[in-house]
Amino acid sequence: MRVSRRWRYDRDHLELPLEQTELLAAVTAVNPRAVVVLANGGVVRLSGWIDDVPAVLEGWLLGQAGGSATADLLLGHANPSGRLTETVPLRLADTPAHLDWPGEQGHARYGERLFVGYRHYDARDMDVSFPFGHGLSYTTFDHTDLRVTQDGTGIEVTVAVTNTGPRAGHEVVQVYVGAPGSRVRRPVRELRAFAALRLEAAETRDVTLRVAREDLAHFDIGAGAWLVEGIDHRVDVGASSRDIRLTTTVTVEGDPYTEVPGADSTLGQWLAHPVGGPALETLLTRVRKTMGDAYPKDGTPRHRMVADMRLSQLAKLPIIPLDFDDVEALLATLR
């Protein structure tokens, strides 16, 4: 992606103004029970001072009625119910795109790939100030009795939620799904459904959330299509990406899958293909005859090393009786 140097602008740090943090230090020195109310358009670093205050209310961009709304929350006339839609990191250097943005010579690389936001922090098991989905209120909630069913269109997750605190409030139930046995690199967990419900004190209610089958799919480069893998998927239910209350697994029926190898696929990938494998074996017969006893024997480290070589690499070796015409002939068998 080409980035215009003329028009690009953004914050280059996550810090609050120094005069504000100095004022906060002076206030807490006199009154350690001071509550911090934030009014900001994006995440700011909290790790330098948050341990010195008992509570923080994140207001984001409060708008015209922000003052009265904040007063209602601080005085207890209303119960906070918001949840973070982004992670609050300990420092800017922890963020997924830190080494890729703003890039070089007018180009920025999306090097984080799938691992943006909480997916990055969870995959690295990194400490954060506050995780994605986090939020507190003046009451508390329990999650129990997790039930998961499935059909051909997806999975259905039902959980009982109980308000265990002294007053009415809203809970946001979050369903995350992971695929730890995937053949491709996947995030530890991904938010796939959520629901907000209001409960009176001591009230219990079932909430059902649906995860569509297509939300379990990934784009498989080898097959050139979106596919659902036939493996155990882990279902996590909780109050944030780090506050997981209940976990189970569900075996999902997978889509038919046959990886289509190319010139840059490994010999192992070619040999596993039902059409390309026999065609490659025919070519390897010629190699065996030429190399004789020097041909790597099955099961040896050298044989495993060769299996991990790309077909295009093998065709470049001068001692191997294969060339790129042979590679083209192999590719033609798959068309």
C-alpha positions as CSV (number, residue, x, y, z in Angstrom):
1,M,0.0,0.0,0.0
2,R,1.4,3.4,-0.9
3,V,1.0,6.0,1.8
4,S,0.9,9.7,0.9
5,R,3.5,11.6,3.0
6,R,1.6,14.8,2.4
7,W,-1.7,13.7,3.9
8,R,-0.7,11.0,6.4
9,Y,-1.1,12.0,10.1
10,D,-1.8,10.3,13.3
11,R,-0.6,10.3,16.9
12,D,2.9,9.1,17.4
13,H,2.4,8.1,21.0
14,L,-0.3,7.0,23.5
15,E,0.7,9.4,26.3
16,L,-1.6,11.8,28.1
17,P,-0.3,15.4,28.2
18,L,2.5,15.7,30.8
19,E,0.7,18.5,32.7
20,Q,-2.3,16.2,33.2
21,T,-0.4,13.3,34.7
22,E,1.5,15.7,36.9
23,L,-1.8,17.2,38.1
24,L,-3.1,13.7,38.7
25,A,0.0,12.8,40.8
26,A,-0.5,16.0,42.9
27,V,-4.2,15.3,43.4
28,T,-3.7,11.6,44.5
29,A,-1.0,12.7,46.9
30,V,-3.7,14.6,48.7
31,N,-6.7,12.4,48.0
32,P,-5.8,8.8,47.1
33,R,-9.6,8.1,46.5
34,A,-9.7,10.3,43.4
35,V,-11.6,8.9,40.4
36,V,-10.2,9.5,36.9
37,V,-12.7,10.3,34.1
38,L,-11.1,10.0,30.6
39,A,-12.5,12.0,27.6
40,N,-10.5,10.8,24.6
41,G,-10.9,9.8,21.0
42,G,-8.5,6.8,21.1
43,V,-6.6,4.6,23.6
44,V,-4.2,6.3,25.9
45,R,-1.5,4.7,28.0
46,L,-2.7,4.0,31.6
47,S,0.2,1.9,32.9
48,G,2.2,4.9,34.2
49,W,-0.4,6.0,36.8
50,I,-3.4,3.6,37.0
51,D,-2.1,1.8,40.0
52,D,-2.3,5.1,41.9
53,V,-6.1,5.5,41.5
54,P,-9.0,3.4,42.7
55,A,-11.2,3.7,39.6
56,V,-11.2,4.9,36.0
57,L,-14.3,5.8,34.0
58,E,-13.5,5.7,30.2
59,G,-15.8,8.2,28.6
60,W,-14.3,8.3,25.0
61,L,-15.9,11.2,23.1
62,L,-18.6,12.2,25.5
63,G,-20.6,14.7,23.3
64,Q,-23.1,17.3,24.3
65,A,-24.7,15.4,27.2
66,G,-21.5,13.8,28.4
67,G,-21.3,15.9,31.6
68,S,-24.7,14.9,32.9
69,A,-24.2,11.3,31.8
70,T,-20.9,11.1,33.7
71,A,-22.4,12.6,36.8
72,D,-25.2,10.0,36.7
73,L,-22.6,7.2,36.5
74,L,-20.3,8.6,39.3
75,L,-23.3,9.2,41.6
76,G,-24.7,5.7,41.0
77,H,-28.0,6.9,39.3
78,A,-27.0,4.8,36.3
79,N,-25.0,1.6,36.1
80,P,-22.0,1.5,33.7
81,S,-22.5,-1.2,31.0
82,G,-20.0,-0.5,28.3
83,R,-17.3,-2.9,27.0
84,L,-13.9,-2.1,25.4
85,T,-13.9,-2.6,21.7
86,E,-10.1,-2.5,21.7
87,T,-7.2,-3.5,23.9
88,V,-5.5,-1.0,26.1
89,P,-1.8,-2.0,25.9
90,L,0.9,-1.3,28.4
91,R,2.9,0.7,25.9
92,L,2.9,1.6,22.2
93,A,5.7,-0.8,21.4
94,D,3.4,-3.7,22.3
95,T,0.9,-2.9,19.5
96,P,0.6,-5.3,16.5
97,A,1.7,-2.8,13.8
98,H,4.5,-1.1,15.8
99,L,7.3,-2.4,13.5
100,D,5.3,-2.0,10.3
101,W,3.8,1.5,10.6
102,P,4.4,4.0,9.0
103,G,6.6,1.9,6.7
104,E,9.4,3.0,4.5
105,Q,9.7,5.0,1.2
106,G,5.9,5.5,0.9
107,H,5.0,1.8,1.6
108,A,3.4,0.3,4.7
109,R,3.2,-3.5,5.1
110,Y,0.3,-5.1,6.9
111,G,2.7,-7.6,8.6
112,E,0.3,-8.4,11.5
113,R,-2.0,-10.3,9.0
114,L,-4.8,-11.9,11.1
115,F,-3.2,-10.9,14.4
116,V,-4.7,-7.5,14.9
117,G,-6.0,-6.2,18.2
118,Y,-6.7,-8.8,20.9
119,R,-5.7,-11.6,18.6
120,H,-2.1,-10.3,18.7
121,Y,-2.0,-9.9,22.5
122,D,-3.7,-13.3,23.1
123,A,-1.4,-15.2,20.7
124,R,1.7,-13.8,22.4
125,D,0.1,-14.1,25.9
126,M,1.1,-10.5,26.5
127,D,0.2,-8.5,29.6
128,V,-2.1,-5.6,28.8
129,S,-3.7,-2.8,30.9
130,F,-7.2,-3.9,29.9
131,P,-8.3,-6.6,27.4
132,F,-10.7,-6.4,24.6
133,G,-14.3,-6.8,25.8
134,H,-13.5,-5.7,29.4
135,G,-16.0,-3.6,31.4
136,L,-17.1,-3.4,35.0
137,S,-20.3,-2.2,36.6
138,Y,-21.8,-1.8,40.1
139,T,-23.1,-5.4,40.0
140,T,-21.6,-8.8,39.2
141,F,-22.6,-11.7,36.9
142,D,-22.0,-15.4,36.8
143,H,-22.1,-17.6,33.7
144,T,-23.1,-21.3,34.1
145,D,-24.6,-24.3,32.3
146,L,-23.0,-23.9,28.9
147,R,-24.8,-25.8,26.1
148,V,-23.6,-26.1,22.5
149,T,-25.6,-27.6,19.6
150,Q,-25.0,-27.6,15.9
151,D,-26.6,-28.1,12.6
152,G,-25.6,-27.7,9.0
153,T,-25.7,-23.9,9.2
154,G,-23.6,-23.3,12.3
155,I,-23.5,-23.8,16.1
156,E,-25.8,-22.5,18.8
157,V,-24.4,-21.5,22.2
158,T,-26.7,-21.2,25.2
159,V,-25.5,-20.1,28.7
160,A,-27.3,-19.2,31.9
161,V,-26.4,-15.7,33.2
162,T,-27.1,-14.7,36.8
163,N,-26.9,-11.2,38.3
164,T,-25.1,-12.0,41.6
165,G,-24.9,-8.3,42.7
166,P,-27.1,-5.9,44.6
167,R,-28.7,-4.0,41.8
168,A,-29.9,-4.3,38.2
169,G,-27.4,-4.1,35.4
170,H,-26.4,-5.1,31.9
171,E,-24.0,-8.0,31.1
172,V,-22.4,-8.5,27.7
173,V,-22.0,-12.2,27.0
174,Q,-19.2,-12.9,24.5
175,V,-18.6,-16.1,22.5
176,Y,-15.1,-16.7,21.2
177,V,-14.1,-19.6,18.9
178,G,-10.7,-21.1,18.4
179,A,-9.4,-24.0,16.2
180,P,-6.2,-25.2,18.0
181,G,-5.8,-28.2,15.6
182,S,-6.0,-26.1,12.4
183,R,-3.7,-26.9,9.5
184,V,-3.1,-23.1,9.1
185,R,-2.1,-20.5,11.7
186,R,-5.2,-19.2,13.4
187,P,-5.7,-16.8,16.3
188,V,-6.1,-18.3,19.8
189,R,-9.7,-17.2,19.9
190,E,-11.9,-14.9,17.8
191,L,-15.1,-13.1,18.9
192,R,-17.9,-14.7,16.9
193,A,-21.0,-13.6,18.8
194,F,-22.1,-11.4,21.7
195,A,-25.3,-10.3,23.3
196,A,-26.3,-7.7,26.0
197,L,-29.0,-8.4,28.5
198,R,-30.4,-6.5,31.4
199,L,-30.9,-8.5,34.6
200,E,-32.5,-7.5,37.9
201,A,-30.6,-8.4,41.1
202,A,-30.6,-12.2,41.6
203,E,-32.3,-12.8,38.3
204,T,-31.1,-15.7,36.1
205,R,-31.8,-15.9,32.4
206,D,-30.7,-18.1,29.5
207,V,-29.1,-16.3,26.5
208,T,-28.6,-18.0,23.2
209,L,-26.1,-16.9,20.6
210,R,-25.6,-18.3,17.1
211,V,-22.3,-18.7,15.2
212,A,-22.9,-19.1,11.5
213,R,-20.9,-21.9,9.8
214,E,-19.2,-19.4,7.5
215,D,-17.8,-17.6,10.6
216,L,-15.8,-20.8,11.3
217,A,-14.1,-20.8,7.9
218,H,-10.7,-19.5,6.8
219,F,-9.4,-18.8,3.3
220,D,-7.2,-21.7,2.3
221,I,-4.5,-20.6,-0.1
222,G,-3.9,-24.1,-1.3
223,A,-7.5,-24.8,-2.2
224,G,-8.2,-21.2,-3.3
225,A,-11.5,-21.2,-1.3
226,W,-13.1,-20.5,2.0
227,L,-13.2,-23.8,4.0
228,V,-14.4,-25.0,7.3
229,E,-12.1,-27.6,8.8
230,G,-13.4,-30.9,10.2
231,I,-11.7,-30.6,13.6
232,D,-12.6,-29.9,17.2
233,H,-13.4,-26.2,17.7
234,R,-13.0,-24.7,21.1
235,V,-15.9,-22.5,22.3
236,D,-15.1,-20.0,25.0
237,V,-17.8,-17.9,26.8
238,G,-16.8,-15.0,29.0
239,A,-16.8,-11.3,29.9
240,S,-13.7,-10.4,27.8
241,S,-11.1,-12.0,25.7
242,R,-9.1,-12.7,28.9
243,D,-12.0,-13.3,31.3
244,I,-13.2,-16.7,30.0
245,R,-15.8,-18.3,32.3
246,L,-16.8,-21.4,30.4
247,T,-15.2,-23.6,27.8
248,T,-16.2,-26.6,25.7
249,T,-15.3,-28.2,22.4
250,V,-17.5,-29.1,19.4
251,T,-16.5,-31.3,16.5
252,V,-17.5,-29.6,13.3
253,E,-17.9,-31.4,10.0
254,G,-15.4,-30.1,7.5
255,D,-15.7,-29.1,3.9
256,P,-14.1,-31.4,1.2
257,Y,-10.5,-30.4,0.9
258,T,-7.8,-31.2,-1.6
259,E,-4.9,-28.8,-1.7
260,V,-3.9,-27.9,-5.3
261,P,-0.1,-27.8,-5.4
262,G,1.8,-25.4,-7.6
263,A,5.4,-24.9,-8.7
264,D,6.3,-23.5,-5.3
265,S,4.7,-26.3,-3.4
266,T,6.8,-28.8,-1.6
267,L,7.5,-32.4,-2.9
268,G,5.5,-33.6,0.2
269,Q,2.5,-31.6,-0.9
270,W,2.7,-32.9,-4.4
271,L,3.0,-36.5,-3.3
272,A,-0.1,-36.1,-1.1
273,H,-2.2,-35.0,-4.0
274,P,-4.3,-37.8,-5.6
275,V,-3.4,-36.8,-9.2
276,G,-0.2,-34.8,-8.8
277,G,1.3,-37.5,-6.5
278,P,1.4,-40.3,-9.1
279,A,2.6,-38.0,-11.8
280,L,5.5,-36.8,-9.6
281,E,6.4,-40.4,-8.7
282,T,6.8,-41.1,-12.4
283,L,9.3,-38.3,-12.7
284,L,11.1,-39.3,-9.5
285,T,11.6,-42.8,-11.0
286,R,13.9,-41.1,-13.5
287,V,15.7,-39.3,-10.6
288,R,16.2,-42.6,-8.7
289,K,17.8,-44.3,-11.8
290,T,20.2,-41.4,-12.2
291,M,21.2,-41.1,-8.5
292,G,21.3,-44.8,-7.7
293,D,22.4,-45.4,-4.1
294,A,22.7,-41.6,-3.5
295,Y,18.9,-41.2,-3.7
296,P,17.6,-40.4,-0.2
297,K,16.1,-43.5,1.6
298,D,12.6,-43.2,3.0
299,G,12.5,-42.1,6.7
300,T,16.0,-40.7,6.8
301,P,16.6,-37.0,7.7
302,R,17.8,-36.4,4.2
303,H,14.6,-37.8,2.7
304,R,12.5,-35.5,5.0
305,M,14.6,-32.6,4.0
306,V,14.0,-33.3,0.3
307,A,10.2,-33.7,1.0
308,D,10.3,-30.1,2.3
309,M,11.9,-28.8,-0.8
310,R,9.8,-26.8,-3.3
311,L,9.4,-28.4,-6.7
312,S,10.8,-25.2,-8.3
313,Q,13.9,-25.6,-6.2
314,L,14.4,-29.1,-7.2
315,A,14.2,-28.2,-10.9
316,K,17.0,-25.7,-10.4
317,L,19.5,-28.2,-9.1
318,P,22.0,-29.1,-11.9
319,I,22.6,-32.7,-10.6
320,I,18.8,-33.5,-10.8
321,P,17.5,-34.7,-14.2
322,L,14.4,-32.4,-13.9
323,D,13.8,-29.0,-15.5
324,F,11.0,-26.5,-15.8
325,D,9.5,-28.2,-18.8
326,D,8.9,-31.1,-16.4
327,V,7.4,-28.7,-13.9
328,E,5.0,-27.4,-16.5
329,A,4.1,-30.9,-17.5
330,L,3.2,-31.7,-13.9
331,L,1.1,-28.5,-13.6
332,A,-0.7,-29.6,-16.7
333,T,-1.9,-32.8,-15.0
334,L,-3.9,-30.7,-12.6
335,R,-5.7,-28.5,-15.1
